[in-house]
Amino acid sequence: MRKLQKKFFGIFFFIVLCSGCATVHHDTVPGIIVDKRESAPAANTFYSLPDQGRERPFDRRTITHQVAPGETLWRLAKIYDVSPQAIIAENNLKNDQDLHIGQTLRISQAASPRDVVQLYPSSKWEYIVIHHSATDEGSSLDFNKAHLQKGWDQGVGYHFVIDNGTKTKRDGQIEATPRWIKQLDGAHCKASEMNRRAIGICLVGNFNISEPTIRQMQSLVDLVSALRQYYRIPFKNIIGHGHVEGAATDCPGKQFPWKEFLHRLIK
Ligand SMILES: [Zn+2]
């Protein structure tokens, strides 16, 4: 059944919990199938149900992939449903550490990509703060460069970036950044100490001019729902950058559809 789902619904929102669970167990939460099984390092795996907001899956094909901050062979193998060894062999890598940010890889027999998001047990996360990039284009790789230039030594300041189909990324693609993977403070909202307390999610786009895409909104709803439930974050703590006390900004933009977003979250 799992194989069948994988085959027909290639664009799963794919979440792995790192806590050690050794039971095989099925559970459901709204919009998400929870599937826990014995495999390392994936203890618990969540697959969201595909819906109209998601990109249609494609057949396996050869793709090129530019390595983004925080991406490992394990992660790329999960994203494209191939083995790490196949990526190593095809790209003449010395070992599984032989990757660098910005490197271009060729991957044969790549399945339609899935978003891979790990959830780490933590009591740190009390808020989710939503941003826009205020740029037409971008990706985690771009923001990493820009933020390193600002002198932020951990690079991209957000925990997640939701792409808009520019800079080789899929529309609605969710990129987890190293700050998320290492569970570090963000560098996205100094006011009210949100860098320490809040998960920062940035949608690529300028929402003073246009709205997020349909696929970005679907990914945002999926991601925030999963984070909210796992970290038990109350709805009132899911806010825009401009809502934070002491933050003088209109981020994530005047056109960001708050009403629709909150309605879909609560549903
Ligand atoms: Zn912002």
Boltz pocket constraint, residues with backbone or C-beta under 6 A from the ligand:
constraints:
  - pocket:
      binder: B
      contacts: [[A, 130], [A, 131], [A, 132], [A, 188], [A, 241], [A, 249], [A, 251], [A, 252]]
      max_distance: 6.0
